[in-house]
């Protein structure tokens, strides 16, 4: 009698075990790959925002003179902030659209921002917004009486998470020095001049003695106890590290 053999393939138990192993491997690797991709996108966006603003400033200087000689907005004045943007930036940003804070809020009422530590206070006290053709948003802060003139760059526009240190980074819009009689522009993200530890410091408790000294307000740390400004140094930290998001970055 002729004998036949049949290959029955994998058993159901073997298939289920294999699928379980594949699921475990995917669960371990996919989040890491996604995070790596998000970090690369963030670095690309940071470089692009830096290039866009610095190039616009250089072009503006050709017609309007060195940045230190520009007429900057008056303290807490929305109108003069708008006039500043129209003269010094808007003509040098192709297809950009200028919106007032009110216009932006009417168009995008669900847009909201949190600091790196999760604080949702109104720390982005901007007056005017430039909407760029690549989807980025540039929020021009009020000109502060201490000399700060912050520009917040949301590198992925209306997409989330709309958080300082993740997709929103802070430029120093009024940064320069002098060498002899010549002005030297330092187009940078808002930074601390005391090194990397300063960029990552946690900051003081609100109401503490150190809080009055402006010590560590802006550190790129989720544990920043003065959460209102937590993460303002994050762009500078990435720039300081050679346009890299280091392992100790508070992602």
C-alpha positions in Angstrom: 0.0 0.0 0.0 1.3 3.4 -1.0 1.9 5.8 2.0 1.3 9.5 1.8 2.7 12.1 4.1 1.1 15.4 4.7 2.9 18.6 5.8 0.4 20.2 8.2 2.5 23.4 8.6 2.6 25.4 11.8 0.3 24.7 14.6 -2.0 27.4 15.9 0.1 27.6 19.1 3.3 28.2 17.1 1.6 30.9 15.0 0.3 32.7 18.1 3.7 32.5 19.8 5.4 34.0 16.7 2.9 36.8 16.5 3.4 37.5 20.2 7.2 37.8 19.7 6.7 40.1 16.7 4.3 42.3 18.7 6.8 42.5 21.6 9.7 43.5 19.3 7.5 46.1 17.5 6.4 47.5 20.9 10.0 47.9 21.9 11.4 49.3 18.6 8.6 51.4 17.0 8.4 54.1 19.8 12.2 54.5 19.7 12.1 54.9 15.9 9.2 57.4 16.2 11.1 59.4 18.8 14.2 59.4 16.7 12.2 60.6 13.7 10.5 63.4 15.7 13.9 64.6 17.0 15.3 64.7 13.5 12.3 66.7 12.3 12.7 69.1 15.3 16.4 69.6 14.5 15.5 70.3 10.8 12.8 72.7 11.8 15.2 74.5 14.2 17.8 75.0 11.5 15.2 76.2 9.0 13.7 78.7 11.4 17.2 80.0 12.3 18.1 80.3 8.6 14.8 82.0 7.7 15.1 84.7 10.4 18.8 85.3 10.1 18.6 85.6 6.3 15.7 88.0 6.5 17.6 90.1 9.0 20.7 90.2 6.8 18.6 91.3 3.8 16.8 93.9 5.9 20.2 95.3 7.0 21.1 96.0 3.4 18.3 98.5 3.1 17.7 99.5 6.8 21.2 99.5 8.3 22.6 97.3 11.1 20.1 95.8 13.5 21.3 97.9 16.5 20.2 101.0 14.6 16.7 99.8 13.8 13.7 101.5 15.4 12.4 98.9 17.8 8.8 98.7 19.1 7.8 100.7 22.1 7.2 98.8 25.4 3.9 97.0 25.4 2.8 98.6 22.1 1.0 96.3 19.6 0.9 99.0 16.9 4.6 99.8 16.9 5.4 96.0 17.0 3.4 95.6 13.8 5.1 98.6 12.1 8.5 97.1 13.1 7.6 93.8 11.5 6.3 95.4 8.3 9.4 97.5 7.8 12.2 95.1 8.9 11.0 91.6 8.3 7.8 91.2 6.2 9.4 92.4 2.9 12.1 89.8 3.3 10.0 86.8 4.0 8.4 85.4 0.8 4.6 84.9 0.9 4.5 85.6 4.7 1.2 86.9 6.1 1.0 89.2 9.1 -1.8 88.7 11.6 -2.6 90.6 14.8 -3.1 88.6 18.0 -6.8 89.2 17.7 -6.9 88.0 14.1 -4.9 84.9 14.9 -7.1 84.0 17.8 -10.2 84.4 15.6 -8.8 82.1 12.9 -7.4 79.5 15.3 -9.3 79.7 18.6 -8.1 76.2 19.7 -4.4 77.1 19.5 -2.9 77.1 23.0 0.7 76.7 24.3 2.3 75.1 27.3 5.7 75.6 28.8 8.2 72.7 29.0 7.0 72.0 32.5 3.4 71.9 31.5 2.5 75.3 32.8 -0.3 76.9 30.7 -0.1 80.5 31.8 -0.2 83.2 29.2 3.6 83.5 29.0 3.5 83.9 25.2 2.5 87.5 25.5 2.8 88.2 21.7 1.3 91.0 19.7 1.8 90.0 16.1 2.2 86.7 14.2 3.9 86.0 10.9 2.5 83.0 9.1 5.1 81.6 6.7 4.6 79.8 3.5 6.2 76.6 4.9 3.6 76.5 7.7 5.8 77.9 10.5 4.5 80.6 12.8 6.6 83.4 14.2 5.1 85.1 17.3 6.6 88.5 18.0 6.6 89.2 21.7 6.2 92.6 23.2 9.4 94.6 23.5 10.2 94.3 27.2 11.4 97.2 29.3 14.5 95.2 30.3 15.6 95.0 26.6 14.3 91.5 25.7 12.6 91.1 22.3 11.5 87.5 22.0 10.4 85.8 18.8 8.7 82.5 19.3 9.0 80.1 16.4 6.5 77.3 16.2 8.4 75.1 13.7 5.4 72.9 12.8 2.7 75.5 12.9 -0.8 74.5 14.0 0.2 70.8 14.6 0.8 69.8 18.2 2.1 69.5 20.8 2.5 73.4 20.8 4.9 73.2 23.7 8.0 75.2 24.5 11.1 73.0 23.9 9.3 70.5 21.7 8.0 72.4 18.7 8.2 76.0 19.9 11.5 77.7 20.5 12.5 81.2 21.5 14.8 83.6 19.6 16.6 86.6 20.9 15.3 89.2 18.4 17.7 91.9 19.6 21.1 90.4 20.0 24.4 92.1 19.2 27.7 93.2 20.4 30.5 95.6 19.3 34.1 95.0 18.2 35.7 98.4 18.1 33.2 100.7 16.4 31.6 97.9 14.4 28.4 96.1 15.4 28.5 92.3 15.4 25.2 90.5 15.2 24.7 87.2 17.1 21.6 85.7 15.7 20.9 83.1 18.3 18.1 81.3 20.1 17.5 83.0 23.5 20.5 81.9 25.6 22.4 81.9 28.8 26.0 83.0 28.6 27.3 80.8 31.5 27.5 77.5 29.7 25.5 74.3 29.3 24.7 73.9 33.0 23.1 77.3 33.0 21.0 76.3 29.9 19.6 73.3 31.8 19.1 74.6 35.3 15.8 74.1 37.0 15.1 77.6 38.3 13.8 79.0 41.6 10.5 78.5 43.3 8.1 81.4 42.7 8.3 83.8 45.6 11.8 82.7 46.7 14.7 85.0 47.1 16.4 83.6 44.0 13.2 84.3 42.0 13.8 88.0 42.5 17.3 87.6 41.0 15.9 86.2 37.7 18.0 83.1 38.4 17.2 80.1 36.2 13.8 81.3 35.0 14.4 80.0 31.5 16.2 76.7 32.0 15.5 73.8 29.6 14.2 71.5 32.3 10.8 69.9 32.9 11.6 70.3 36.6 11.9 74.0 36.3 10.2 75.2 39.4 9.4 78.6 37.8 7.3 76.8 35.2 6.1 80.0 33.6 9.3 80.3 31.5 10.4 76.7 31.5 12.1 75.7 28.3 13.0 79.2 26.9 16.7 78.1 26.7 15.9 74.8 24.8 16.6 76.1 21.3 19.9 77.5 22.6 20.7 74.1 24.2 20.3 72.3 20.9 22.3 74.9 19.1 25.0 74.7 21.8 25.2 70.9 21.4 26.0 71.3 17.7 22.4 71.0 16.5 21.8 67.7 18.3 19.3 66.6 20.8 21.5 65.0 23.5 20.5 62.0 25.6 19.9 64.3 28.6 17.6 66.7 26.7 14.2 66.8 28.4 12.2 65.3 25.6 
